[in-house]
Amino acid sequence: MSQDENDNSKLWGGRFSESTDAFVERFTASVNFDKRLYRYDIEGSIAHARMLAKVGVLSDAEYAQISSGLEAIQSDIESDKFKWDVGLEDVHMNIEAALTQRIGDVGKKLHTGRSRNDQVATDIRLYVRAEIDKVTAQIDELQAALLDVAEREAETILPGFTHLQTAQPVSFGHHMLAWFEMLDRDYQRLLDCRKRVNLSPLGAAALAGTTFPIDRNYTAELLGFDAPTANSLDSVSDRDFAIELAAAASLIMTHLSRFSEELVLWTSAQFDFIELPDRFCTGSSIMPQKKNPDVPELIRGKSGRVTGHLVSLLTLMKSQPLAYNKDNQEDKEPLFDLLDTLKDCLYAYSNMMPALVCKRENMRSATLKGFATATDLADYLVKKGVAFRDAHEVVGSAVAAAIAANKDLAELSLSELQDFHDDIAEDVFGVLTLEGSLNARDHLGGTAPRQVRTAIAQAREKLQRR
């Protein structure tokens, strides 16, 4: 009987009496994207074979053949000598078929006591664990870059905004530390997610376990997992860890998008607070003066892409009965793409931030335009014994008068200020300066340069302890 009449060439073809339809074969195959799991598939297979030898299902000689054969296949893949076959559906069957072709019938014993269901669940967990480690290292790098900028600009005055309206003076270094804190929560979320990733489903087989005397603790140990998963049904059907990672990645991208929005604003002619290096910008095909902040803009846009993948994974799982279903093949492309996107965006930021140039005088001038020290004047009156609500009203009247006179509060004369309250004295001008406002907030978490430098030192210690 020819292959066209019977699909016994498939590793699962014994039960079938006709070939898979060509469209179905293409439609159901995943090898074009899941082949990137090859390293983890081979690592899991070697651990499984080693365990089978330990419990006596394989001989030591058979294990040695399988192990060396898989290592040779990995070498072929990495040197681009391996031929991937869509007809073999996925990364697992491509590697297993190549192993049998290479070492003969011993290769057919590798799949004893496991299924592709627990195999792919193991592969994805190994992949996600490795990717989390890469992403946390990238966050470390970006945080270190932010600390360098914060230290350099600890005394640079930036208008702090609420509602995108000038609120109070802040240190640019303090602003960078806010970004640091956002990323620090992201880092901690990834570490917490990693704990739930780092459990081994290997040995759950198709859904119910196996009749062979396997040692799941041993394979978990070989693969660096903290422990085996507890329930075979859940082991093969769980993708919570991938969704949790996608949620953490979406939050990171949301933070990067917020950073990007600020960079885009700050580079505009209307703000002109910073300059980005030319290598991170592009020009216009028609307007020769343009220098567009394309990298931050694109990162801002890619946040939607990553959040979309989170929604895809949630939707993928929402109606699945236990245990494994073919739907789960759709988990890989969103997972791969969101991690690729996230790593690219973190890489861009880690290289862009050290080259950021602050236009300090422009920042200072902008801060002077927005009555940023109004709260300081209110606090000054409170310290003189005026109730805060009364002080708030007094300062509001002073601001209105300054607007009418086209002046900043610090530009009003002492007599003009005293028209609003008798307790205002000569010492008020120390309060109304930008430096005075900045230095006055000298407490934990405040924007005073002394506090900024203390926070930077503590943050550096935190990074060193990781």
C-alpha positions as CSV (number, residue, x, y, z in Angstrom):
1,M,0.0,0.0,0.0
2,S,1.4,3.4,-1.0
3,Q,1.8,6.4,1.3
4,D,-1.1,8.0,-0.6
5,E,-3.3,5.1,0.4
6,N,-2.2,4.8,4.0
7,D,-0.6,7.4,6.2
8,N,1.5,4.9,8.2
9,S,4.5,7.2,7.5
10,K,3.1,9.4,10.3
11,L,4.4,8.5,13.7
12,W,0.8,8.1,14.8
13,G,-0.5,6.7,11.4
14,G,-1.4,3.1,12.4
15,R,-5.0,3.7,13.1
16,F,-5.7,5.7,9.9
17,S,-6.7,4.2,6.5
18,E,-6.2,7.3,4.3
19,S,-3.7,10.1,4.0
20,T,-4.1,13.4,5.7
21,D,-5.6,16.0,3.4
22,A,-2.9,18.3,2.1
23,F,-4.8,21.3,3.4
24,V,-5.3,19.8,6.8
25,E,-1.7,18.8,7.0
26,R,-0.7,22.4,6.3
27,F,-3.4,23.8,8.5
28,T,-2.6,21.7,11.6
29,A,1.2,21.8,11.3
30,S,3.0,23.9,13.8
31,V,6.7,23.2,12.9
32,N,7.1,26.5,11.1
33,F,6.9,28.3,14.4
34,D,7.4,25.8,17.2
35,K,10.8,24.7,15.8
36,R,12.3,27.5,17.9
37,L,11.6,25.1,20.9
38,Y,14.1,22.6,19.5
39,R,16.7,23.2,22.3
40,Y,14.2,22.7,25.0
41,D,12.6,19.7,23.3
42,I,16.0,18.0,23.1
43,E,16.9,18.9,26.7
44,G,13.6,17.5,27.9
45,S,14.0,14.3,25.8
46,I,17.5,13.7,27.1
47,A,16.2,14.0,30.7
48,H,13.3,11.7,29.9
49,A,15.6,9.1,28.4
50,R,18.0,9.4,31.3
51,M,15.1,8.8,33.7
52,L,13.9,5.8,31.7
53,A,17.4,4.3,32.0
54,K,17.5,5.0,35.7
55,V,14.2,3.1,36.3
56,G,15.3,0.2,34.0
57,V,13.0,0.9,31.0
58,L,16.0,1.7,28.8
59,S,19.4,0.2,29.1
60,D,22.4,2.4,29.7
61,A,23.6,1.7,26.2
62,E,20.2,2.7,24.7
63,Y,20.2,5.9,26.7
64,A,23.7,6.7,25.5
65,Q,22.6,6.2,21.9
66,I,19.6,8.4,22.3
67,S,21.4,11.1,24.1
68,S,24.3,11.3,21.6
69,G,21.8,11.1,18.7
70,L,19.8,14.0,20.1
71,E,23.0,16.1,20.7
72,A,24.0,15.5,17.1
73,I,20.6,16.6,15.9
74,Q,20.9,19.8,17.9
75,S,24.2,20.4,16.3
76,D,22.7,19.9,12.9
77,I,19.8,22.3,13.7
78,E,22.2,25.0,15.0
79,S,24.5,24.7,11.9
80,D,21.4,24.9,9.6
81,K,21.8,21.4,8.3
82,F,18.5,20.0,9.6
83,K,15.6,19.6,7.2
84,W,12.3,20.5,8.8
85,D,9.3,18.6,7.4
86,V,5.8,20.1,7.6
87,G,4.5,16.5,7.0
88,L,5.8,15.6,10.5
89,E,3.7,18.3,12.0
90,D,5.7,19.8,14.8
91,V,9.2,20.1,16.4
92,H,8.7,17.0,18.5
93,M,7.9,14.6,15.7
94,N,10.6,16.1,13.4
95,I,13.2,15.5,16.0
96,E,12.0,12.0,16.9
97,A,11.8,10.9,13.3
98,A,15.3,12.3,12.7
99,L,16.6,10.4,15.8
100,T,15.1,7.1,14.6
101,Q,16.6,7.7,11.2
102,R,20.0,8.3,12.8
103,I,20.2,5.6,15.4
104,G,17.6,3.0,14.2
105,D,14.9,1.4,16.3
106,V,16.3,2.5,19.6
107,G,15.0,5.9,18.7
108,K,11.5,4.6,18.7
109,K,11.8,3.9,22.4
110,L,12.3,7.5,23.4
111,H,8.6,8.2,23.6
112,T,7.9,5.5,26.1
113,G,6.0,6.8,29.1
114,R,5.3,10.3,27.7
115,S,3.0,12.0,25.2
116,R,3.4,15.1,23.1
117,N,1.0,16.7,25.5
118,D,3.3,16.6,28.5
119,Q,6.3,17.0,26.1
120,V,5.1,20.4,24.7
121,A,4.0,21.6,28.1
122,T,7.5,20.9,29.4
123,D,9.1,22.5,26.4
124,I,7.1,25.7,26.8
125,R,7.9,25.9,30.5
126,L,11.6,25.6,29.8
127,Y,11.3,28.2,27.1
128,V,9.3,30.6,29.2
129,R,11.7,30.2,32.2
130,A,14.7,31.0,29.9
131,E,12.9,34.0,28.5
132,I,12.0,35.3,31.9
133,D,15.7,35.2,32.8
134,K,16.6,37.1,29.7
135,V,13.9,39.8,30.2
136,T,14.8,40.3,33.9
137,A,18.4,40.8,32.9
138,Q,17.3,43.4,30.3
139,I,15.3,45.2,33.0
140,D,18.4,45.2,35.2
141,E,20.3,46.8,32.4
142,L,17.7,49.5,31.7
143,Q,17.3,50.2,35.4
144,A,21.1,50.7,35.7
145,A,21.0,53.1,32.7
146,L,18.2,55.1,34.4
147,L,20.2,55.4,37.6
148,D,23.1,56.8,35.6
149,V,20.8,59.5,34.0
150,A,19.2,60.2,37.4
151,E,22.6,60.8,39.0
152,R,23.7,63.0,36.2
153,E,20.5,65.1,36.4
154,A,19.8,65.0,40.1
155,E,19.8,68.8,40.3
156,T,18.2,69.4,36.9
157,I,14.8,71.1,37.4
158,L,11.9,69.8,35.4
159,P,8.3,71.0,35.6
160,G,6.3,68.2,37.3
161,F,2.9,67.8,35.8
162,T,-0.6,66.7,36.8
163,H,-3.3,66.7,34.1
164,L,-0.3,67.7,31.8
165,Q,-0.4,71.1,33.5
166,T,2.6,72.5,35.4
167,A,2.2,71.4,39.0
168,Q,5.5,71.6,41.1
169,P,9.2,71.6,40.3
170,V,10.8,68.2,40.4
171,S,14.3,66.9,39.8
172,F,14.7,65.2,36.4
173,G,16.7,62.6,38.3
174,H,13.6,62.1,40.6
175,H,11.5,61.6,37.4
176,M,13.9,58.9,36.2
177,L,13.7,57.2,39.6
178,A,9.9,57.0,39.1
179,W,10.6,55.0,35.9
180,F,13.0,52.9,37.9
181,E,10.3,52.0,40.4
182,M,7.8,51.0,37.7
183,L,10.3,48.7,36.2
184,D,11.2,47.3,39.6
185,R,7.6,46.2,40.1
186,D,7.8,44.6,36.7
187,Y,11.0,42.7,37.7
188,Q,9.3,41.4,40.9
189,R,6.2,40.3,39.0
190,L,8.4,38.3,36.6
191,L,10.2,36.6,39.5
192,D,6.9,35.7,41.1
193,C,5.6,34.3,37.7
194,R,8.8,32.3,37.4
195,K,8.0,30.3,40.5
196,R,4.8,29.0,38.9
197,V,6.5,28.4,35.6
198,N,9.2,26.3,37.2
199,L,7.2,23.1,37.7
200,S,7.7,20.0,35.6
201,P,4.7,18.5,33.8
202,L,6.9,15.8,32.3
203,G,5.4,12.4,33.2
204,A,1.8,13.5,33.0
205,A,1.8,11.8,29.6
206,A,-1.4,12.4,27.6
207,L,-3.6,13.3,30.5
208,A,-3.7,10.4,33.1
209,G,-0.1,9.6,33.7
210,T,1.6,6.4,32.6
211,T,1.8,2.7,33.6
212,F,5.6,2.8,33.5
213,P,7.6,3.2,36.7
214,I,8.7,6.7,36.0
215,D,10.5,9.0,38.4
216,R,9.0,12.5,37.9
217,N,11.1,14.0,40.7
218,Y,14.2,12.9,39.0
219,T,13.3,14.5,35.6
220,A,12.3,17.7,37.4
221,E,15.7,17.8,39.1
222,L,17.5,17.1,35.8
223,L,15.7,20.0,34.1
224,G,16.2,22.4,37.0
225,F,12.5,22.6,38.0
226,D,11.6,23.1,41.6
227,A,9.2,20.2,41.6
228,P,6.8,18.2,39.4
229,T,3.3,19.4,38.8
230,A,0.7,17.8,41.1
231,N,-2.1,16.7,38.7
232,S,-1.7,15.0,35.4
233,L,-4.9,16.5,33.9
234,D,-3.9,20.0,34.8
235,S,-0.3,19.5,33.9
236,V,-1.0,19.0,30.2
237,S,-3.8,21.6,29.8
238,D,-2.5,24.4,32.0
239,R,-1.3,27.6,30.2
240,D,-1.9,29.9,33.2
241,F,1.9,30.5,33.4
242,A,2.0,31.7,29.8
243,I,-1.0,34.0,30.4
244,E,0.6,35.3,33.6
245,L,3.8,36.1,31.7
246,A,1.7,37.8,29.0
247,A,0.0,39.9,31.7
248,A,3.4,40.9,33.2
249,A,4.7,41.7,29.7
250,S,1.7,43.8,29.0
251,L,2.4,45.8,32.1
252,I,6.0,46.3,31.2
253,M,5.0,47.5,27.7
254,T,2.4,49.8,29.3
255,H,5.2,51.3,31.3
256,L,7.5,51.6,28.3
257,S,4.6,53.2,26.4
258,R,4.2,55.8,29.2
259,F,7.9,56.5,29.1
260,S,7.7,56.8,25.3
261,E,4.8,59.3,25.5
262,E,6.9,61.5,27.7
263,L,9.9,61.2,25.4
264,V,7.7,62.1,22.4
265,L,6.4,65.2,24.2
266,W,9.7,66.3,25.5
267,T,11.4,66.1,22.1
268,S,8.7,68.2,20.5
269,A,9.4,71.9,19.6
270,Q,6.7,72.9,22.1
271,F,8.5,71.3,25.0
272,D,12.1,71.0,23.7
273,F,13.3,69.4,27.0
274,I,15.5,66.7,25.7
275,E,17.2,65.5,22.6
276,L,17.4,61.9,21.5
277,P,20.5,60.6,19.6
278,D,20.1,60.7,15.8
279,R,20.5,56.9,15.5
280,F,17.1,56.5,17.3
281,C,15.3,58.9,15.1
282,T,14.3,59.3,11.5
283,G,13.6,62.1,9.1
284,S,10.7,63.1,6.8
285,S,10.6,62.3,3.1
286,I,9.2,65.8,2.4
287,M,10.1,68.0,5.4
288,P,13.9,68.4,5.7
289,Q,13.8,69.9,9.1
290,K,12.1,66.9,10.8
291,K,13.7,64.7,13.4
292,N,11.0,62.2,14.4
293,P,11.2,60.1,17.6
294,D,10.2,57.0,15.7
295,V,11.6,54.5,18.2
296,P,9.6,55.7,21.2
297,E,6.5,56.1,19.0
298,L,6.8,52.6,17.7
299,I,7.3,51.2,21.3
300,R,4.2,53.1,22.3
301,G,2.4,51.4,19.4
302,K,3.8,47.9,20.2
303,S,2.3,48.0,23.6
304,G,-1.1,47.4,22.0
305,R,0.4,44.4,20.1
306,V,1.6,42.8,23.3
307,T,-1.7,43.5,25.2
308,G,-3.5,42.0,22.2
309,H,-1.5,38.8,22.6
310,L,-2.6,38.7,26.3
311,V,-6.2,38.9,25.2
312,S,-5.6,36.2,22.6
313,L,-4.3,33.8,25.2
314,L,-7.1,34.5,27.6
315,T,-9.6,33.9,24.9
316,L,-7.8,30.8,23.7
317,M,-8.3,29.2,27.2
318,K,-11.7,30.4,28.2
319,S,-13.8,27.6,26.9
320,Q,-11.5,24.6,26.9
321,P,-12.6,21.5,28.8
322,L,-9.9,19.3,30.4
323,A,-7.5,18.1,29.3
324,Y,-5.4,19.0,26.2
325,N,-7.0,20.3,23.1
326,K,-5.6,21.2,19.7
327,D,-6.6,24.9,20.5
328,N,-3.4,25.0,22.6
329,Q,-1.3,25.0,19.5
330,E,-2.4,28.6,19.1
331,D,-0.6,29.6,22.3
332,K,2.9,29.7,20.8
333,E,2.8,32.4,18.1
334,P,1.4,35.0,20.5
335,L,3.8,34.0,23.2
336,F,6.8,34.0,20.9
337,D,5.9,37.4,19.4
338,L,5.1,39.1,22.6
339,L,8.5,38.1,24.1
340,D,10.4,39.0,20.9
341,T,8.6,42.4,21.0
342,L,9.2,43.0,24.7
343,K,12.9,42.1,24.4
344,D,13.4,44.4,21.4
345,C,11.7,47.3,23.2
346,L,13.8,46.9,26.4
347,Y,16.9,46.7,24.2
348,A,16.0,49.9,22.5
349,Y,15.5,51.7,25.8
350,S,18.7,50.4,27.4
351,N,20.7,51.8,24.5
352,M,18.7,55.0,24.0
353,M,18.6,56.3,27.6
354,P,22.4,56.7,28.2
355,A,22.6,59.0,25.1
356,L,19.6,61.2,26.2
357,V,20.6,64.9,26.4
358,C,18.7,67.1,28.8
359,K,18.1,70.8,27.7
360,R,18.4,72.1,31.2
361,E,17.7,75.7,30.6
362,N,14.6,74.9,28.6
363,M,13.3,72.8,31.4
364,R,14.0,75.5,33.9
365,S,12.3,78.2,31.8
366,A,9.2,76.0,31.4
367,T,9.1,75.5,35.1
368,L,9.1,79.2,35.8
369,K,6.1,79.8,33.5
370,G,3.6,77.6,35.3
371,F,3.5,79.0,38.9
372,A,5.1,75.8,40.0
373,T,6.0,77.3,43.4
374,A,2.4,78.3,44.3
375,T,2.1,75.3,46.8
376,D,5.3,76.4,48.4
377,L,3.8,79.8,49.1
378,A,0.8,78.2,50.6
379,D,3.0,76.0,52.8
380,Y,5.0,79.2,53.8
381,L,1.8,80.8,55.1
382,V,0.7,77.7,56.9
383,K,4.0,77.7,58.7
384,K,3.2,81.3,59.7
385,G,0.0,80.1,61.4
386,V,-2.5,80.5,58.5
387,A,-5.0,77.7,58.1
388,F,-4.2,75.7,54.9
389,R,-7.6,76.5,53.3
390,D,-7.2,80.2,53.9
391,A,-3.6,80.0,52.6
392,H,-4.9,78.2,49.5
393,E,-7.3,81.0,48.8
394,V,-4.7,83.7,49.4
395,V,-2.2,82.1,47.0
396,G,-5.0,81.6,44.4
397,S,-5.7,85.3,44.5
398,A,-1.9,86.0,44.1
399,V,-1.7,83.7,41.1
400,A,-4.6,85.5,39.5
401,A,-2.9,88.8,40.0
402,A,0.4,87.5,38.6
403,I,-1.4,86.2,35.5
404,A,-3.0,89.6,35.0
405,A,0.4,91.2,35.3
406,N,2.1,88.6,33.1
407,K,4.5,87.7,35.9
408,D,5.6,84.7,37.9
409,L,5.0,84.7,41.6
410,A,8.7,85.2,42.2
411,E,8.6,88.3,40.1
412,L,6.0,90.0,42.2
413,S,7.5,92.6,44.6
414,L,7.3,92.1,48.4
415,S,4.7,94.9,48.7
416,E,2.6,93.3,46.0
417,L,2.7,90.0,47.8
418,Q,1.9,91.6,51.1
419,D,-1.3,93.0,49.6
420,F,-2.5,89.4,49.8
421,H,-1.4,88.7,53.3
422,D,0.4,90.7,56.1
423,D,2.4,87.7,57.2
424,I,4.4,87.5,54.0
425,A,8.0,88.8,54.7
426,E,11.3,89.1,52.8
427,D,12.1,85.5,53.5
428,V,9.3,84.4,51.1
429,F,11.7,84.8,48.1
430,G,13.7,81.9,49.4
431,V,10.6,79.8,49.2
432,L,9.5,81.0,45.7
433,T,12.8,80.0,44.0
434,L,12.8,76.7,42.0
435,E,15.9,75.5,43.9
436,G,14.2,76.4,47.2
437,S,11.1,74.5,46.3
438,L,13.1,71.5,45.2
439,N,15.4,71.4,48.3
440,A,12.4,71.8,50.7
441,R,11.1,68.4,49.8
442,D,13.9,66.7,51.7
443,H,12.2,63.5,53.0
444,L,12.0,59.9,52.0
445,G,10.6,59.7,48.5
446,G,10.9,63.5,48.0
447,T,12.4,65.3,45.0
448,A,15.2,67.1,46.9
449,P,18.5,66.3,45.2
450,R,19.9,65.0,48.4
451,Q,17.0,62.5,48.6
452,V,17.5,61.6,44.9
453,R,21.1,60.7,45.5
454,T,20.3,58.7,48.5
455,A,17.6,56.8,46.5
456,I,20.1,56.2,43.7
457,A,22.6,54.7,46.1
458,Q,19.9,52.4,47.6
459,A,18.8,51.4,44.1
460,R,22.3,50.5,43.0
461,E,22.7,48.3,46.1
462,K,19.4,46.6,45.2
463,L,20.7,45.8,41.7
464,Q,24.0,44.5,43.1
465,R,22.1,42.1,45.4
466,R,20.2,40.5,42.5
